[in-house]
Structure formats: C-alpha cells, structure tokens
Amino acid sequence: MTLRSILIHPDPRLKKVCEPVPDLTDELRELADDMLQTMYDAPGIGLAAPQVGITKRLIVLDCVKEEGATPRPLVMFNPEVVASSDERSVYEEGCLSIPDQYAEVERPSEVTVRWMDRDGRLQEETFADLWATCVQHEIDHLDGILFIDYLKPLKRQLITRKMQKLKRERARA
C-alpha cells in the first residue's frame, strides 16, 4: 500500500464531477486500499478519490473513533444517496483537503446509500449521525462540492485565502 498525497483547496481537480466506475479492476481495489491507508494516516474519517487526484466515483470511510473499538472501513464505488430523512442535523465538519478549518454544516440526519463494494456486489445501508454526515460529505466530493460551499460567501472566502497562504508556505518549505 502507498500513502497518497492529498490535494489542498483551492485545486481545480477538487471541483470536478467524477466519472462512474464501470468495472472493478485490481488497480481500483489497490487505489481503495491506498486511500484507506492515507485516510487513517492523516488521520481522517473519510476520503474521496478526487482528493488524491483521481476523478473516479470512489470513497472510503470509517467513523469508528472510540479507543479500542473495532474499525469498520467501508469502500464505496459509485455511491449514491437513494433516500434521506426530512430531519436535519448539524455537525462541525472538517476536510483533509482543507486542513485545520472547521464549520457547522446542516445535512439530512439519516441517509440510505447504495454502492458497489470492492467485490463488485451491490450494497445498501442506512446511515445516521456522524456516519450520515461523513458519507454525504464524501459523496459531495464526487460532485465537486466541498463543505465550505455550504457556508456564507465571506466565511468561504476567508477559508480559501487561508488555504492559498498554506499552499504558498508549503511550496516555499
């Protein structure tokens, strides 16, 4: 497995709509493994393929955060929300492509997601709480949407300027 570099906003690749995965290949399974390793290493609870520069509809997540709890890594090819609750919830979201920036985002509190697993089987599950927020956040990445796109323009611009500064500092280092 290989740790992948995570793109930092603003990067035009983060705003692209990703292509569906027509067939699973060993290369795509390896990408999923790399993404899980990269996510855990970051550390984060979710990662989408465009964040590592790949415009395919692939996300990975694991929202098990309790010390000593068994991890539950999920690999989702072509994930789609097929149902969402009317009830809403607000979570403070962050993003590995927007380091150290957090903001409250309101989303449906429960979603049912359908996807293809790493063995090519169709899966469907209803997620709630942090899992629901995370899966929606990651699916948004596949459509070129970042969590800051839900914020008021001034707050979004402020965060974008901080990220531009961070990228300049990293380039000089």
Order of alpha helices (4+ residues) and beta strands (2+ residues): alpha-beta-beta-beta-beta-beta-beta-beta-alpha-alpha
